[in-house]
Amino acid sequence: MKPAPFDYHDPETLDEAVSLLGRLDDDVKILAGGQSLIPLLNMRLARPTALVDLGKIAELDYIREDNGGIAIGALTTQRTVERSQLVKDRLPVLYEATRLIAHPQIRNRGTIGGSLAHADPAAEYPAVALLLDADFKVRSASGERTIGAADFFVTYLTTALGPADVLTEVRFPLLAEGVGWSFIEMTRRHGDFALAGAGVTIALSGGECSHARIVLFGVDATPVRSKAAEQALVGQELSEELIASAAQTARDEIGEPLSDNHASSEFRRHLAGVMTARALTEAARRAGWVN
Ligand SMILES: Cc1cc2nc3c(=O)[nH]c(=O)nc-3n(C[C@H](O)[C@H](O)[C@H](O)COP(=O)(O)OP(=O)(O)OC[C@H]3O[C@@H](n4cnc5c(N)ncnc54)[C@H](O)[C@@H]3O)c2cc1C
């Protein structure tokens, strides 16, 4: 099918884009890499009156160190993130998450901002953003604001962004020295969206767990933290039994995972537990745990 008719705008600066979006009606859509939006247009699941293409706005394409973190412009492609030596060296969990997104052809065009704004519950970037507590910079005609990851993802394919808001940057804090991490998922085929996945950061003091953060994705309308499982770990001597019991808590803690032709709700719940246990084990080893 072909998309329904729409007006097309391709501003060359962020200021121009923001002022255009402020003037157009609420049925306008921002276009970035088009890897999610164009199929929706072609299937007429989205019928915007106008598209504002960010493709020419070079000022939104960058990766730089920023005050203890890495700041990435929204228009930076997933492939650029994957190839960044800075990301690989300083934030390997983001590098690993990027490599799990689709295939190189899609990562060549898909942008980090597009993935975060699209907010697919099985997507890697929303999960890694929640895991690391990333900040999102947003511009609109009324000014700039920053939204934390915990408030950004609202529900299925829905974020705190309004129709005239441009996500301009995501800033990931670096992990403290000694913090172990893991980011894994289960897919039916290489490059598919995850049936379920887990991101973990963990720190140990002696043999005791002094910090734990667990984020699951593909199992709810947004990525979710397993706060009860995190609490069950902190202050305890790490052991295989403790990891198994925390994974069981994480599995029991999630709501009602989606059931579709790829996996039943119960299978996704089971996978959430398996992914949590594997991710905790891998992250703990990176934090120096010897078992
Ligand atoms: C076959 C296939 C497999 C895929 N597999 C995966 C996968 O395994 N994991 C995964 O995470 N993704 C996957 N994707 C999606 C891919 O990562 C997309 O690139 C991404 O979701 C959207 O990025 P984009 O730049 O293409 O955004 P677009 O498609 O252009 O836009 C997506 C949405 O975000 C909005 N938007 C874009 N940029 C901004 C901005 N700066 N500010 C505000 N709103 C904005 C648009 O209005 C639109 O609503 C897959 C896609 C395909 C086609």
The ligand as an SDF file (V2000), in Angstrom:
LIG
                    3D

 53 58  0  0  0  0  0  0  0  0999 V2000
   12.6050   -5.2620   10.0710 C   0  0  0  0  0  0  0  0  0  0  0  0
   12.8280   -4.3650   11.2600 C   0  0  0  0  0  0  0  0  0  0  0  0
   13.3350   -4.9150   12.4170 C   0  0  0  0  0  0  0  0  0  0  0  0
   13.5540   -4.0990   13.5380 C   0  0  0  0  0  0  0  0  0  0  0  0
   14.0650   -4.6730   14.6650 N   0  0  0  0  0  0  0  0  0  0  0  0
   14.2980   -3.8940   15.7490 C   0  0  0  0  0  0  0  0  0  0  0  0
   14.8520   -4.4290   16.9480 C   0  0  0  0  0  0  0  0  0  0  0  0
   15.1890   -5.6170   17.0450 O   0  0  0  0  0  0  0  0  0  0  0  0
   15.0250   -3.5900   17.9980 N   0  0  0  0  0  0  0  0  0  0  0  0
   14.6850   -2.2470   17.9370 C   0  0  0  0  0  0  0  0  0  0  0  0
   14.8660   -1.5390   18.9270 O   0  0  0  0  0  0  0  0  0  0  0  0
   14.1910   -1.7180   16.8190 N   0  0  0  0  0  0  0  0  0  0  0  0
   13.9730   -2.4920   15.7280 C   0  0  0  0  0  0  0  0  0  0  0  0
   13.4530   -1.9250   14.5900 N   0  0  0  0  0  0  0  0  0  0  0  0
   13.0790   -0.4860   14.6180 C   0  0  0  0  0  0  0  0  0  0  0  0
   14.2750    0.3990   14.3100 C   0  0  0  0  0  0  0  0  0  0  0  0
   15.1970    0.3480   15.3910 O   0  0  0  0  0  0  0  0  0  0  0  0
   13.8740    1.8640   14.0940 C   0  0  0  0  0  0  0  0  0  0  0  0
   14.9870    2.4790   13.5530 O   0  0  0  0  0  0  0  0  0  0  0  0
   13.4890    2.6930   15.2920 C   0  0  0  0  0  0  0  0  0  0  0  0
   12.4700    2.1240   16.0540 O   0  0  0  0  0  0  0  0  0  0  0  0
   12.9400    4.0490   14.8600 C   0  0  0  0  0  0  0  0  0  0  0  0
   14.0000    4.8850   14.5110 O   0  0  0  0  0  0  0  0  0  0  0  0
   13.8990    5.7820   13.2050 P   0  0  0  0  0  0  0  0  0  0  0  0
   15.0120    6.7420   13.2810 O   0  0  0  0  0  0  0  0  0  0  0  0
   13.8110    4.9090   12.0120 O   0  0  0  0  0  0  0  0  0  0  0  0
   12.5270    6.5970   13.4930 O   0  0  0  0  0  0  0  0  0  0  0  0
   11.2810    6.8720   12.5670 P   0  0  0  0  0  0  0  0  0  0  0  0
   10.7290    5.5950   12.0350 O   0  0  0  0  0  0  0  0  0  0  0  0
   11.5620    7.9530   11.5980 O   0  0  0  0  0  0  0  0  0  0  0  0
   10.2900    7.4500   13.6860 O   0  0  0  0  0  0  0  0  0  0  0  0
    9.7440    6.6210   14.6860 C   0  0  0  0  0  0  0  0  0  0  0  0
    8.8350    7.4430   15.5950 C   0  0  0  0  0  0  0  0  0  0  0  0
    9.6100    8.3360   16.4010 O   0  0  0  0  0  0  0  0  0  0  0  0
    9.2360    9.7080   16.1580 C   0  0  0  0  0  0  0  0  0  0  0  0
   10.5050   10.4570   16.1860 N   0  0  0  0  0  0  0  0  0  0  0  0
   11.6410   10.1380   15.5100 C   0  0  0  0  0  0  0  0  0  0  0  0
   12.6390   10.9780   15.8550 N   0  0  0  0  0  0  0  0  0  0  0  0
   12.1270   11.8440   16.7580 C   0  0  0  0  0  0  0  0  0  0  0  0
   12.6700   12.9430   17.5060 C   0  0  0  0  0  0  0  0  0  0  0  0
   13.9630   13.2920   17.3940 N   0  0  0  0  0  0  0  0  0  0  0  0
   11.8450   13.6110   18.3400 N   0  0  0  0  0  0  0  0  0  0  0  0
   10.5490   13.2520   18.4880 C   0  0  0  0  0  0  0  0  0  0  0  0
    9.9890   12.2190   17.8230 N   0  0  0  0  0  0  0  0  0  0  0  0
   10.7550   11.5230   16.9730 C   0  0  0  0  0  0  0  0  0  0  0  0
    8.5340    9.6970   14.8160 C   0  0  0  0  0  0  0  0  0  0  0  0
    7.5920   10.7610   14.7160 O   0  0  0  0  0  0  0  0  0  0  0  0
    7.8470    8.3340   14.8560 C   0  0  0  0  0  0  0  0  0  0  0  0
    6.6580    8.4090   15.6070 O   0  0  0  0  0  0  0  0  0  0  0  0
   13.2460   -2.7020   13.4650 C   0  0  0  0  0  0  0  0  0  0  0  0
   12.7510   -2.1580   12.2690 C   0  0  0  0  0  0  0  0  0  0  0  0
   12.5410   -2.9700   11.1730 C   0  0  0  0  0  0  0  0  0  0  0  0
   12.0180   -2.3320    9.9020 C   0  0  0  0  0  0  0  0  0  0  0  0
  1  2  1  0
  2  3  1  0
  2 52  2  0
  3  4  2  0
  4  5  1  0
  4 50  1  0
  5  6  2  0
  6  7  1  0
  6 13  1  0
  7  8  2  0
  7  9  1  0
  9 10  1  0
 10 11  2  0
 10 12  1  0
 12 13  2  0
 13 14  1  0
 14 15  1  0
 14 50  1  0
 15 16  1  0
 16 17  1  0
 16 18  1  0
 18 19  1  0
 18 20  1  0
 20 21  1  0
 20 22  1  0
 22 23  1  0
 23 24  1  0
 24 25  2  0
 24 26  1  0
 24 27  1  0
 27 28  1  0
 28 29  2  0
 28 30  1  0
 28 31  1  0
 31 32  1  0
 32 33  1  0
 33 34  1  0
 33 48  1  0
 34 35  1  0
 35 36  1  0
 35 46  1  0
 36 37  1  0
 36 45  1  0
 37 38  2  0
 38 39  1  0
 39 40  1  0
 39 45  2  0
 40 41  1  0
 40 42  2  0
 42 43  1  0
 43 44  2  0
 44 45  1  0
 46 47  1  0
 46 48  1  0
 48 49  1  0
 50 51  2  0
 51 52  1  0
 52 53  1  0
M  END
$$$$
